[in-house]
Each structure stands twice: as structure tokens, then as C-alpha cells.
């Protein structure tokens, strides 16, 4: 069993009238348990051309049956004007400027057709689009394993 711990710390000396110091830590566990850790990670690096939509994480039946998934995305560009938008179900959930990152829980079980390719494009894929310049994006999904659907999936 793997033990993976996520930690975030936020601090500021001048955001409020007093110092701000917040910290949260959690272990990444399989769905329905507080003892068995997630043991799989997919990590990728992509160069996203300007104006191009790119699917980072594609919904699948394997993910739908293992809903304890966490996604990390970082914009590795260094020019502060280079940004990407991140969307799920065609809804923009945020912008990542150079150096920005995000860490979110993810499950594609958001519709009755989750895990089924929808020709209308109305699915739960995580998509990214670059603006101003091409962007280098690194992303990881921490999960409890993938079930191969056919021999060609390996």
C-alpha cells in the first residue's frame, strides 16, 4: 500500500491586519476507506499550442468505478502573461498563469452517461487551452488503478 500525502500551506504577512498562516494535510485514500492508500499515478508533460484545446484527463469506465482520483496540473511557463484555461464539461473552472498550479478531486461520474463517449462533447474530460503563447503543462492523476477494458489498452 502506498502512502501519499498532500499538503498545502498559505501564509501572508500583509494580506490581513494580522499574519495569515493556514496549513492543511491529507492522505490520499481509496474510495470508501481510511486505511488503504492510492497506489497509482500517471504523470505527463504536454506542450499546448496557442489556441488549441487539449484533453489532459479523459473520462473512462475505469475511473468511474474508482472515484477516489486527484488531479495535479501546473503551468511550467515563466512569462507571467502565458496562461491556460482548465475546463470540465465545457465549463471553465479556472486559469493557470505561469507557475500556477491546482490540485483537485476528480470523478467523471457526473452524468448518467459518465464513462461513455458523448458525440456532443458534453463529457467530463479535463481539457486545457493555451492563450498568448504555447504553454508547457505537467499533470498527474493519483488513483487506485486502471482496469484494462481490452487487450489493446495495455
ROZAMAR-97263 format. One record per residue (C-alpha): x, y negated, z negated; residue in one letter. Coordinates in nm, 2 decimals, always signed. Each point is the difference from the previous one (the first is absolute). Layout:
REM ROZAMAR-97263
((X, Y, Z), A)
...
***
This chain:
REM ROZAMAR-97263
((+0.00, +0.00, +0.00), X)
((+0.14, -0.34, +0.09), X)
((-0.03, -0.30, -0.22), X)
((-0.04, -0.33, +0.18), X)
((-0.05, -0.32, -0.20), X)
((-0.12, -0.33, +0.15), X)
((+0.09, -0.32, -0.20), X)
((-0.08, -0.36, +0.07), X)
((+0.13, -0.30, -0.19), X)
((-0.13, -0.35, +0.04), X)
((+0.18, -0.29, -0.17), X)
((+0.01, -0.38, +0.03), X)
((+0.14, -0.27, -0.22), X)
((-0.20, -0.28, +0.16), X)
((-0.33, +0.14, +0.14), X)
((-0.19, -0.06, -0.32), X)
((+0.05, -0.23, -0.30), X)
((+0.17, +0.30, -0.16), X)
((+0.23, +0.28, +0.14), X)
((-0.18, +0.27, +0.20), X)
((+0.11, +0.35, -0.05), X)
((-0.21, +0.30, +0.12), X)
((+0.11, +0.35, +0.05), X)
((-0.19, +0.32, +0.09), X)
((+0.12, +0.35, +0.05), X)
((-0.18, +0.31, +0.12), X)
((+0.09, +0.36, +0.11), X)
((-0.13, +0.11, +0.33), X)
((-0.22, +0.31, -0.06), X)
((-0.19, +0.24, +0.22), X)
((-0.37, -0.06, +0.02), X)
((-0.19, +0.12, -0.31), X)
((+0.30, +0.05, -0.22), X)
((+0.21, -0.19, -0.24), X)
((+0.28, +0.26, -0.01), X)
((+0.09, +0.10, +0.36), X)
((+0.20, -0.25, +0.19), X)
((-0.01, -0.08, +0.37), X)
((+0.27, +0.20, +0.18), X)
((+0.00, -0.13, +0.35), X)
((+0.12, -0.32, +0.17), X)
((+0.00, -0.11, +0.36), X)
((+0.24, -0.30, +0.06), X)
((+0.03, -0.18, +0.34), X)
((+0.15, -0.31, +0.16), X)
((-0.17, -0.17, +0.29), X)
((+0.08, -0.30, +0.22), X)
((-0.34, -0.17, +0.08), X)
((+0.01, -0.21, +0.31), X)
((-0.17, -0.34, -0.02), X)
((-0.38, +0.02, +0.07), X)
((-0.01, +0.38, -0.02), X)
((-0.23, +0.20, -0.23), X)
((+0.18, +0.30, -0.15), X)
((-0.16, +0.28, -0.20), X)
((+0.22, +0.07, -0.31), X)
((-0.21, +0.25, -0.17), X)
((-0.26, +0.20, +0.19), X)
((-0.30, +0.15, -0.17), X)
((-0.01, +0.37, +0.00), X)
((-0.19, +0.29, -0.16), X)
((+0.31, +0.09, -0.20), X)
((+0.00, -0.34, -0.17), X)
((-0.38, +0.01, -0.05), X)
((+0.03, +0.32, -0.20), X)
((+0.29, -0.14, -0.21), X)
((-0.13, -0.35, -0.09), X)
((+0.29, -0.09, -0.24), X)
((+0.22, -0.18, +0.25), X)
((+0.20, -0.32, -0.05), X)
((+0.14, -0.21, +0.29), X)
((+0.30, -0.24, -0.02), X)
((+0.06, -0.25, +0.28), X)
((+0.28, -0.25, +0.03), X)
((+0.08, -0.27, +0.26), X)
((+0.38, +0.02, +0.04), X)
((+0.04, -0.31, +0.21), X)
((+0.19, -0.29, -0.15), X)
((-0.15, -0.31, +0.18), X)
((-0.28, -0.12, -0.23), X)
((-0.22, -0.08, +0.30), X)
((-0.01, +0.36, +0.12), X)
((-0.31, +0.18, -0.13), X)
((-0.22, +0.29, +0.06), X)
((-0.37, +0.06, -0.08), X)
((-0.11, +0.32, -0.17), X)
((-0.35, +0.13, +0.07), X)
((-0.22, +0.30, -0.08), X)
((-0.33, +0.06, +0.18), X)
((+0.08, -0.30, +0.22), X)
((-0.01, -0.23, -0.31), X)
((+0.32, -0.19, -0.08), X)
((+0.09, +0.07, -0.36), X)
((+0.31, -0.22, +0.00), X)
((+0.30, -0.16, +0.16), X)
((+0.36, +0.10, -0.08), X)
((+0.25, -0.27, +0.07), X)
((+0.38, +0.07, +0.02), X)
((+0.10, +0.19, -0.31), X)
((-0.36, +0.05, -0.12), X)
((-0.12, +0.35, -0.10), X)
((-0.31, +0.17, -0.12), X)
((-0.09, +0.32, -0.19), X)
((-0.36, +0.13, +0.02), X)
((-0.20, +0.31, -0.08), X)
((-0.14, +0.14, +0.33), X)
((-0.26, +0.25, +0.09), X)
((-0.17, +0.03, +0.34), X)
((-0.32, +0.13, -0.16), X)
((-0.18, -0.33, +0.05), X)
((-0.26, +0.11, +0.25), X)
((-0.21, +0.30, +0.10), X)
((+0.24, +0.05, +0.29), X)
((+0.32, -0.02, -0.20), X)
((+0.26, +0.23, +0.15), X)
((-0.17, +0.00, +0.34), X)
((+0.13, -0.20, +0.29), X)
((-0.25, -0.27, +0.08), X)
((+0.01, -0.13, +0.36), X)
((-0.13, -0.34, -0.11), X)
((+0.32, -0.04, -0.20), X)
((-0.20, -0.04, -0.32), X)
((+0.21, +0.22, -0.22), X)
((+0.22, -0.02, -0.31), X)
((+0.34, -0.03, +0.17), X)
((+0.24, -0.24, -0.15), X)
((+0.11, -0.23, +0.28), X)
((+0.25, -0.28, +0.03), X)
((+0.05, -0.28, +0.25), X)
((+0.30, -0.22, +0.03), X)
((-0.02, -0.38, +0.06), X)
((+0.27, -0.26, +0.11), X)
((+0.27, +0.26, +0.05), X)
((+0.04, +0.38, +0.00), X)
((+0.02, +0.13, -0.36), X)
((+0.18, +0.29, -0.16), X)
((-0.23, +0.17, -0.23), X)
((+0.08, +0.29, -0.24), X)
((-0.28, +0.20, -0.15), X)
((-0.05, +0.30, -0.22), X)
((-0.29, +0.22, -0.10), X)
((+0.02, +0.19, -0.32), X)
((-0.24, +0.30, +0.00), X)
((-0.07, +0.35, -0.12), X)
((+0.08, +0.18, +0.33), X)
((-0.13, +0.04, +0.34), X)
((-0.20, +0.29, +0.14), X)
((+0.10, +0.08, +0.35), X)
((-0.32, +0.04, +0.21), X)
((+0.17, +0.18, +0.29), X)
((+0.34, +0.16, +0.07), X)
((+0.08, -0.30, +0.22), X)
((-0.02, -0.23, -0.30), X)
((+0.34, +0.12, -0.13), X)
***
